[in-house]
């Protein structure tokens, strides 16, 4: 039960952080952040 709660807290925090960054950044900055994430994902990094 604790694992489920922890996972949902982490997931919620991740969503809040992502949307917070997106709202504070310009579209160009958000695009570069997403591009870096995609590149890291392609290289198997987290």
C-alpha distance matrix in Angstrom:
0.0 3.8 5.4 5.3 6.6 8.8 10.1 11.1 12.7 14.5 15.6 16.9 18.7 20.2 21.5 22.9 24.6 26.0 27.5 28.7 30.6 31.9 33.2 34.9 36.6 39.5 39.1 40.8 38.5 35.4 37.0 37.6 34.1 32.8 35.6 34.5 30.9 32.4 34.7 32.0 29.9 33.0 33.5 30.0 29.0 25.9
3.8 0.0 3.8 5.4 5.1 6.1 8.6 10.0 10.6 12.3 14.2 15.4 16.5 18.2 20.0 21.1 22.4 24.2 25.9 26.7 28.5 30.2 31.5 32.8 34.5 37.6 37.6 39.1 36.5 33.6 35.4 35.8 32.1 31.3 34.1 32.7 29.2 31.1 33.2 30.2 28.5 31.9 32.1 28.6 27.2 24.0
5.4 3.8 0.0 3.8 5.5 5.1 6.1 8.6 9.9 10.5 12.1 14.1 15.3 16.3 18.3 19.9 20.9 22.3 24.3 25.5 26.9 28.4 30.1 31.5 32.8 35.8 35.5 36.8 34.3 31.4 32.9 33.2 29.6 28.5 31.1 29.7 26.2 27.8 29.9 26.9 25.1 28.3 28.5 25.0 23.8 20.7
5.3 5.4 3.8 0.0 3.8 5.5 5.1 6.3 8.6 10.0 10.5 12.2 14.2 15.3 16.5 18.3 19.9 21.0 22.6 24.1 25.8 26.9 28.4 30.3 31.7 34.5 33.9 35.6 33.4 30.2 31.7 32.4 28.9 27.6 30.4 29.4 25.8 27.3 29.7 27.1 25.0 28.2 28.9 25.6 24.5 21.3
6.6 5.1 5.5 3.8 0.0 3.8 5.5 5.3 6.2 8.6 9.9 10.6 12.2 14.2 15.4 16.5 18.2 19.9 21.2 22.3 24.3 25.7 26.8 28.5 30.3 33.3 33.1 34.9 32.5 29.5 31.4 32.1 28.5 27.6 30.6 29.6 26.2 28.0 30.5 27.9 26.2 29.6 30.3 27.1 25.6 22.1
8.8 6.1 5.1 5.5 3.8 0.0 3.8 5.5 5.1 6.1 8.5 9.9 10.5 12.2 14.2 15.3 16.3 18.2 20.0 20.8 22.4 24.2 25.6 26.9 28.5 31.6 31.6 33.1 30.4 27.6 29.5 29.8 26.1 25.5 28.3 27.0 23.6 25.8 27.9 25.1 23.6 27.2 27.5 24.4 22.5 19.0
10.1 8.6 6.1 5.1 5.5 3.8 0.0 3.8 5.5 5.2 6.0 8.5 9.9 10.4 12.3 14.2 15.2 16.3 18.3 19.7 21.1 22.4 24.2 25.8 27.0 29.8 29.4 30.9 28.5 25.4 27.0 27.5 23.9 22.8 25.7 24.5 21.0 22.8 25.2 22.5 20.7 24.2 24.8 21.7 20.2 16.7
11.1 10.0 8.6 6.3 5.3 5.5 3.8 0.0 3.8 5.5 5.0 6.0 8.4 9.7 10.5 12.2 14.0 15.2 16.4 18.0 19.9 20.9 22.2 24.1 25.7 28.5 28.1 30.0 27.8 24.6 26.4 27.4 23.9 22.7 25.9 25.2 21.7 23.5 26.3 24.0 22.2 25.7 26.8 23.9 22.4 18.8
12.7 10.6 9.9 8.6 6.2 5.1 5.5 3.8 0.0 3.8 5.5 5.2 6.1 8.5 9.9 10.5 12.1 14.1 15.4 16.2 18.2 19.9 20.9 22.4 24.2 27.3 27.5 29.3 26.7 23.9 26.1 26.8 23.1 22.6 25.8 24.8 21.6 24.0 26.5 24.1 22.8 26.5 27.3 24.6 22.5 18.8
14.5 12.3 10.5 10.0 8.6 6.1 5.2 5.5 3.8 0.0 3.8 5.5 5.1 6.1 8.7 9.9 10.4 12.1 14.3 15.1 16.4 18.2 19.8 21.1 22.4 25.5 25.5 26.9 24.3 21.5 23.5 23.9 20.2 19.6 22.7 21.4 18.2 20.6 23.0 20.4 19.3 23.0 23.6 20.9 18.7 15.0
15.6 14.2 12.1 10.5 9.9 8.5 6.0 5.0 5.5 3.8 0.0 3.8 5.5 5.1 6.3 8.7 9.9 10.5 12.3 14.1 15.4 16.5 18.3 20.1 21.2 24.0 23.5 25.2 23.0 19.8 21.5 22.4 18.9 17.8 21.0 20.3 16.9 18.9 21.7 19.6 18.0 21.6 22.8 20.3 18.5 14.8
16.9 15.4 14.1 12.2 10.6 9.9 8.5 6.0 5.2 5.5 3.8 0.0 3.8 5.4 5.1 6.2 8.6 9.9 10.7 12.0 14.2 15.3 16.3 18.3 20.0 22.9 22.8 24.9 22.6 19.5 21.8 23.0 19.5 18.7 22.3 21.8 18.7 20.9 23.8 22.0 20.7 24.3 25.7 23.4 21.5 17.8
18.7 16.5 15.3 14.2 12.2 10.5 9.9 8.4 6.1 5.1 5.5 3.8 0.0 3.8 5.5 5.1 6.0 8.5 10.0 10.3 12.2 14.1 15.2 16.4 18.2 21.4 21.8 23.6 20.9 18.2 20.8 21.4 17.8 17.7 21.2 20.3 17.5 20.3 22.8 20.7 20.1 23.8 24.7 22.7 20.2 16.4
20.2 18.2 16.3 15.3 14.2 12.2 10.4 9.7 8.5 6.1 5.1 5.4 3.8 0.0 3.8 5.5 5.1 6.1 8.6 9.7 10.6 12.2 14.2 15.5 16.5 19.5 19.4 20.9 18.4 15.5 17.7 18.3 14.7 14.2 17.6 16.8 13.8 16.5 19.1 17.2 16.4 20.1 21.2 19.3 17.0 13.3
21.5 20.0 18.3 16.5 15.4 14.2 12.3 10.5 9.9 8.7 6.3 5.1 5.5 3.8 0.0 3.8 5.4 5.1 6.1 8.3 9.9 10.5 12.1 14.2 15.4 18.1 17.7 19.8 17.8 14.5 16.7 18.1 14.8 14.0 17.6 17.6 14.8 17.0 20.0 18.8 17.8 21.2 22.9 21.3 19.3 15.8
22.9 21.1 19.9 18.3 16.5 15.3 14.2 12.2 10.5 9.9 8.7 6.2 5.1 5.5 3.8 0.0 3.8 5.5 5.3 5.9 8.5 9.8 10.4 12.1 14.1 17.2 17.6 19.9 17.6 14.8 17.6 18.9 15.7 15.6 19.4 19.2 16.9 19.5 22.3 21.0 20.6 24.1 25.5 24.1 21.7 18.2
24.6 22.4 20.9 19.9 18.2 16.3 15.2 14.0 12.1 10.4 9.9 8.6 6.0 5.1 5.4 3.8 0.0 3.8 5.6 5.0 6.2 8.5 9.9 10.7 12.2 15.5 16.2 17.9 15.1 12.7 15.7 16.3 12.9 13.4 17.0 16.3 14.3 17.4 19.8 18.4 18.5 22.0 23.0 21.9 19.2 15.8
26.0 24.2 22.3 21.0 19.9 18.2 16.3 15.2 14.1 12.1 10.5 9.9 8.5 6.1 5.1 5.5 3.8 0.0 3.8 5.4 5.3 6.2 8.7 10.2 10.7 13.5 13.5 15.2 12.8 9.8 12.4 13.5 10.3 10.2 13.9 13.8 11.8 14.4 17.2 16.3 16.2 19.5 21.0 20.2 17.9 14.8
27.5 25.9 24.3 22.6 21.2 20.0 18.3 16.4 15.4 14.3 12.3 10.7 10.0 8.6 6.1 5.3 5.6 3.8 0.0 3.8 5.4 4.9 6.0 8.5 9.9 12.4 12.5 15.0 13.2 10.2 13.1 15.0 12.3 12.2 15.9 16.5 14.8 17.0 20.0 19.6 19.4 22.4 24.3 23.6 21.5 18.5
28.7 26.7 25.5 24.1 22.3 20.8 19.7 18.0 16.2 15.1 14.1 12.0 10.3 9.7 8.3 5.9 5.0 5.4 3.8 0.0 3.8 5.4 5.2 6.2 8.6 11.8 13.1 15.3 12.9 10.8 14.3 15.6 12.9 13.8 17.4 17.4 16.2 19.0 21.5 20.9 21.2 24.4 25.8 25.2 22.7 19.7
30.6 28.5 26.9 25.8 24.3 22.4 21.1 19.9 18.2 16.4 15.4 14.2 12.2 10.6 9.9 8.5 6.2 5.3 5.4 3.8 0.0 3.8 5.5 5.3 6.0 9.5 10.7 12.2 9.5 7.6 11.2 12.0 9.4 10.9 14.2 14.1 13.5 16.4 18.5 18.1 18.9 21.9 23.1 23.0 20.4 17.8
31.9 30.2 28.4 26.9 25.7 24.2 22.4 20.9 19.9 18.2 16.5 15.3 14.1 12.2 10.5 9.8 8.5 6.2 4.9 5.4 3.8 0.0 3.8 5.6 5.4 7.6 7.9 10.3 8.5 5.9 9.2 11.1 9.3 9.9 13.3 14.2 13.6 15.8 18.3 18.6 19.0 21.6 23.4 23.5 21.4 19.0
33.2 31.5 30.1 28.4 26.8 25.6 24.2 22.2 20.9 19.8 18.3 16.3 15.2 14.2 12.1 10.4 9.9 8.7 6.0 5.2 5.5 3.8 0.0 3.8 5.7 7.8 9.1 12.0 10.7 8.9 12.3 14.3 12.8 13.6 16.9 17.8 17.3 19.5 22.1 22.3 22.8 25.4 27.2 27.3 25.1 22.5
34.9 32.8 31.5 30.3 28.5 26.9 25.8 24.1 22.4 21.1 20.1 18.3 16.4 15.5 14.2 12.1 10.7 10.2 8.5 6.2 5.3 5.6 3.8 0.0 3.8 6.9 9.6 11.6 9.6 9.1 12.7 13.9 12.5 14.3 17.2 17.7 17.8 20.4 22.4 22.5 23.5 26.2 27.5 27.8 25.3 22.9
36.6 34.5 32.8 31.7 30.3 28.5 27.0 25.7 24.2 22.4 21.2 20.0 18.2 16.5 15.4 14.1 12.2 10.7 9.9 8.6 6.0 5.4 5.7 3.8 0.0 3.8 6.5 7.9 5.8 6.0 9.5 10.5 9.8 11.9 14.3 15.0 15.7 18.0 19.7 20.3 21.6 23.9 25.3 26.0 23.7 21.7
39.5 37.6 35.8 34.5 33.3 31.6 29.8 28.5 27.3 25.5 24.0 22.9 21.4 19.5 18.1 17.2 15.5 13.5 12.4 11.8 9.5 7.6 7.8 6.9 3.8 0.0 3.8 5.4 5.3 6.2 8.6 10.1 10.8 12.4 14.2 15.6 16.8 18.5 20.1 21.4 22.6 24.4 26.1 27.2 25.3 23.7
39.1 37.6 35.5 33.9 33.1 31.6 29.4 28.1 27.5 25.5 23.5 22.8 21.8 19.4 17.7 17.6 16.2 13.5 12.5 13.1 10.7 7.9 9.1 9.6 6.5 3.8 0.0 3.8 5.6 5.1 6.1 8.7 9.9 10.5 12.1 14.3 15.3 16.3 18.2 20.0 20.8 22.3 24.4 25.6 24.1 22.8
40.8 39.1 36.8 35.6 34.9 33.1 30.9 30.0 29.3 26.9 25.2 24.9 23.6 20.9 19.8 19.9 17.9 15.2 15.0 15.3 12.2 10.3 12.0 11.6 7.9 5.4 3.8 0.0 3.8 5.5 5.1 6.4 8.8 10.0 10.4 12.5 14.4 15.3 16.5 18.5 19.9 21.0 22.7 24.5 23.0 22.1
38.5 36.5 34.3 33.4 32.5 30.4 28.5 27.8 26.7 24.3 23.0 22.6 20.9 18.4 17.8 17.6 15.1 12.8 13.2 12.9 9.5 8.5 10.7 9.6 5.8 5.3 5.6 3.8 0.0 3.8 5.4 5.2 6.3 8.7 9.8 10.7 12.5 14.3 15.4 16.7 18.4 20.0 21.3 22.8 20.8 19.7
35.4 33.6 31.4 30.2 29.5 27.6 25.4 24.6 23.9 21.5 19.8 19.5 18.2 15.5 14.5 14.8 12.7 9.8 10.2 10.8 7.6 5.9 8.9 9.1 6.0 6.2 5.1 5.5 3.8 0.0 3.8 5.5 5.1 6.2 8.5 10.0 10.7 12.3 14.3 15.4 16.5 18.3 20.1 21.1 19.3 17.8
37.0 35.4 32.9 31.7 31.4 29.5 27.0 26.4 26.1 23.5 21.5 21.8 20.8 17.7 16.7 17.6 15.7 12.4 13.1 14.3 11.2 9.2 12.3 12.7 9.5 8.6 6.1 5.1 5.4 3.8 0.0 3.8 5.4 5.1 6.0 8.7 9.8 10.4 12.2 14.2 15.1 16.3 18.4 19.9 18.6 17.8
37.6 35.8 33.2 32.4 32.1 29.8 27.5 27.4 26.8 23.9 22.4 23.0 21.4 18.3 18.1 18.9 16.3 13.5 15.0 15.6 12.0 11.1 14.3 13.9 10.5 10.1 8.7 6.4 5.2 5.5 3.8 0.0 3.8 5.4 4.8 6.2 8.6 9.7 10.4 12.2 14.0 15.1 16.5 18.3 16.8 16.4
34.1 32.1 29.6 28.9 28.5 26.1 23.9 23.9 23.1 20.2 18.9 19.5 17.8 14.7 14.8 15.7 12.9 10.3 12.3 12.9 9.4 9.3 12.8 12.5 9.8 10.8 9.9 8.8 6.3 5.1 5.4 3.8 0.0 3.8 5.4 5.2 6.3 8.8 10.0 10.7 12.3 14.3 15.5 16.6 14.6 13.5
32.8 31.3 28.5 27.6 27.6 25.5 22.8 22.7 22.6 19.6 17.8 18.7 17.7 14.2 14.0 15.6 13.4 10.2 12.2 13.8 10.9 9.9 13.6 14.3 11.9 12.4 10.5 10.0 8.7 6.2 5.1 5.4 3.8 0.0 3.8 5.4 5.0 6.2 8.6 9.8 10.4 12.2 14.3 15.2 13.8 12.8
35.6 34.1 31.1 30.4 30.6 28.3 25.7 25.9 25.8 22.7 21.0 22.3 21.2 17.6 17.6 19.4 17.0 13.9 15.9 17.4 14.2 13.3 16.9 17.2 14.3 14.2 12.1 10.4 9.8 8.5 6.0 4.8 5.4 3.8 0.0 3.8 5.4 5.1 6.2 8.6 9.8 10.5 12.5 14.3 13.4 13.4
34.5 32.7 29.7 29.4 29.6 27.0 24.5 25.2 24.8 21.4 20.3 21.8 20.3 16.8 17.6 19.2 16.3 13.8 16.5 17.4 14.1 14.2 17.8 17.7 15.0 15.6 14.3 12.5 10.7 10.0 8.7 6.2 5.2 5.4 3.8 0.0 3.8 5.4 5.1 6.1 8.5 9.8 10.6 12.3 10.7 10.8
30.9 29.2 26.2 25.8 26.2 23.6 21.0 21.7 21.6 18.2 16.9 18.7 17.5 13.8 14.8 16.9 14.3 11.8 14.8 16.2 13.5 13.6 17.3 17.8 15.7 16.8 15.3 14.4 12.5 10.7 9.8 8.6 6.3 5.0 5.4 3.8 0.0 3.8 5.5 5.1 6.0 8.5 9.9 10.5 8.9 8.1
32.4 31.1 27.8 27.3 28.0 25.8 22.8 23.5 24.0 20.6 18.9 20.9 20.3 16.5 17.0 19.5 17.4 14.4 17.0 19.0 16.4 15.8 19.5 20.4 18.0 18.5 16.3 15.3 14.3 12.3 10.4 9.7 8.8 6.2 5.1 5.4 3.8 0.0 3.8 5.5 5.0 6.1 8.7 9.8 9.6 9.9
34.7 33.2 29.9 29.7 30.5 27.9 25.2 26.3 26.5 23.0 21.7 23.8 22.8 19.1 20.0 22.3 19.8 17.2 20.0 21.5 18.5 18.3 22.1 22.4 19.7 20.1 18.2 16.5 15.4 14.3 12.2 10.4 10.0 8.6 6.2 5.1 5.5 3.8 0.0 3.8 5.4 5.1 6.3 8.7 8.6 10.1
32.0 30.2 26.9 27.1 27.9 25.1 22.5 24.0 24.1 20.4 19.6 22.0 20.7 17.2 18.8 21.0 18.4 16.3 19.6 20.9 18.1 18.6 22.3 22.5 20.3 21.4 20.0 18.5 16.7 15.4 14.2 12.2 10.7 9.8 8.6 6.1 5.1 5.5 3.8 0.0 3.8 5.4 5.1 6.3 5.0 6.6
29.9 28.5 25.1 25.0 26.2 23.6 20.7 22.2 22.8 19.3 18.0 20.7 20.1 16.4 17.8 20.6 18.5 16.2 19.4 21.2 18.9 19.0 22.8 23.5 21.6 22.6 20.8 19.9 18.4 16.5 15.1 14.0 12.3 10.4 9.8 8.5 6.0 5.0 5.4 3.8 0.0 3.8 5.4 5.0 5.4 6.3
33.0 31.9 28.3 28.2 29.6 27.2 24.2 25.7 26.5 23.0 21.6 24.3 23.8 20.1 21.2 24.1 22.0 19.5 22.4 24.4 21.9 21.6 25.4 26.2 23.9 24.4 22.3 21.0 20.0 18.3 16.3 15.1 14.3 12.2 10.5 9.8 8.5 6.1 5.1 5.4 3.8 0.0 3.8 5.4 7.5 9.6
33.5 32.1 28.5 28.9 30.3 27.5 24.8 26.8 27.3 23.6 22.8 25.7 24.7 21.2 22.9 25.5 23.0 21.0 24.3 25.8 23.1 23.4 27.2 27.5 25.3 26.1 24.4 22.7 21.3 20.1 18.4 16.5 15.5 14.3 12.5 10.6 9.9 8.7 6.3 5.1 5.4 3.8 0.0 3.8 5.6 9.0
30.0 28.6 25.0 25.6 27.1 24.4 21.7 23.9 24.6 20.9 20.3 23.4 22.7 19.3 21.3 24.1 21.9 20.2 23.6 25.2 23.0 23.5 27.3 27.8 26.0 27.2 25.6 24.5 22.8 21.1 19.9 18.3 16.6 15.2 14.3 12.3 10.5 9.8 8.7 6.3 5.0 5.4 3.8 0.0 3.8 6.7
29.0 27.2 23.8 24.5 25.6 22.5 20.2 22.4 22.5 18.7 18.5 21.5 20.2 17.0 19.3 21.7 19.2 17.9 21.5 22.7 20.4 21.4 25.1 25.3 23.7 25.3 24.1 23.0 20.8 19.3 18.6 16.8 14.6 13.8 13.4 10.7 8.9 9.6 8.6 5.0 5.4 7.5 5.6 3.8 0.0 3.8
25.9 24.0 20.7 21.3 22.1 19.0 16.7 18.8 18.8 15.0 14.8 17.8 16.4 13.3 15.8 18.2 15.8 14.8 18.5 19.7 17.8 19.0 22.5 22.9 21.7 23.7 22.8 22.1 19.7 17.8 17.8 16.4 13.5 12.8 13.4 10.8 8.1 9.9 10.1 6.6 6.3 9.6 9.0 6.7 3.8 0.0
